[in-house]
Amino acid sequence: MSRQSVAASRPSHVGGANPVNSAAAAAKFLEKKKEFDAVSALQRASALYLQRIEGIADDCETMADAGRIHGEVLEQWPRMFQILSLFLASKEETPNESGDMDQSVSSNGQRLVRIPIEELQEPPEEQRQKT
């Protein structure tokens, strides 16, 4: 005894039996496809937006570092003007005399000292040959 299949009588297995269900399924499929395409486009746009924001963040970090360095340089200017005023004061005290270093001492005990930079910048081999 063989039993008959009930799958053939089901509406989901009958392909051409009900065109209304088929059209509704196709419409729902198209709607879901459009929704998927829209979500995919949103994901791509979000990734591009994220890249741009990360680029702006990198630029902001660079500007913050530059601002910090700029502040450090500006912080040195008062000291530079103090050194220049010491130099001018020492030149006014000894207009024609250049041999006596004790005369270049200011009233608060500060003195302008010359450091030979050329010797400091020479490679170590040249310094060994001189000594």
N, C-alpha and C positions, 0 to 999 in steps of 0.2 A: 504494500500500500504506500503509495507515494502521496505526499501532501503537497498541496498547491502553495505557491509563494504568495505572500501578501504584499511584498514590496512592489509589485507591478501595479497594484491598485492604489498605492499611496500617491498623494498629489505631488510630493517632493520628487518622486522617481519618474513621474510621467512628464517627460520633457515638453511635449507639444500639447498636452492636454489642457493646460490652463494658461493662456497667453497673458492674462491680467497679472498673475503672480510673477511671471517671467519679466514683464515690463516693470513691475514694482521692484523686483530684485535688481534689475539693471539700473533703475533710477537710484536706488539706495547705494549700489556699488559706485556709481558715478559721483554721488554726493560724498561718500567716504573717500574716494580717490581725490576729489577736490580738497577735502579737509586735510588729507595726508600731504598733498602738495603744498597747501598753505602752511602747515606746521613745519614741513621741510624748509620752505623758504624763510620762515621765521627763525628757524635754527641757524641757517646760513647767515642771515642778517645779524643775528645775535653774535655769532662767532666773529664776523667782521667788525661789529661794534666793539666787542671785547678787545680785539687787536688794536683798534684805534685808541681806546681808553688806556690800554697798557702803554702804547706809544706816548700818550700825553703824560702818563705817570712817570715814565722814564725822563721825559723832557723836564717835568717839574723837579725831579730829583737832581738833574743836572743843574737847573737854575738855583736850587737850594744850595748845592755845593759851591756854585759860583758866588752866590751871595755870602756864604760863610767865608770864602777866600777873600772876597772884596772887603768884608768887615775886618779881617785880620790885617790886610794891607792898610786900611784906613786907621786902624789902631796904632800902626807904627809911625804915622806922620807926626804926631806931637813929639815923639822921641827924636825924629829926624830934625825937626825944627830946633829942638833943644841942642842937638849936636852942632847944627849950623851956627846957632847963636854962640856956643862955646868957641867955635872956630873964629868967628868974627871978633869976639871979645879978645881972644889971644892975639889976633893980628893987630888989634888996636893998641894993646899993651906993649907990643914989641914991633913997631913999624919997620925999623931998619935992622934990628938984631935978630939973627937966626940961630945962634949957637947955644944960647942959654935956655934950657927946657924948664927950669924952675920958675921963670917969669910967666909961663903960660898957665900956671895954676890959677884958677878963678877963686873968688872969695869963699865959695862953699866947698872948696877942696877938690873940685873936679878938674881933670886935665884932658886935653885932646891928645891922643896918641896915634901916631902913624904906624900901620902894620904893613910890611912888605908883602903884598898879595901875590906877586910874581913867584916868590919862593914857595908859597903855599900851594900854588897851582902846578908847579913842576912835577913831573913823574918821579917816583922814588929813586930810579936809577940815576937821574941827573943830580939829585941831592947827595947821593952816596959819592959820586965823583968829585963833588965840590969839597966834601969833608975829608 
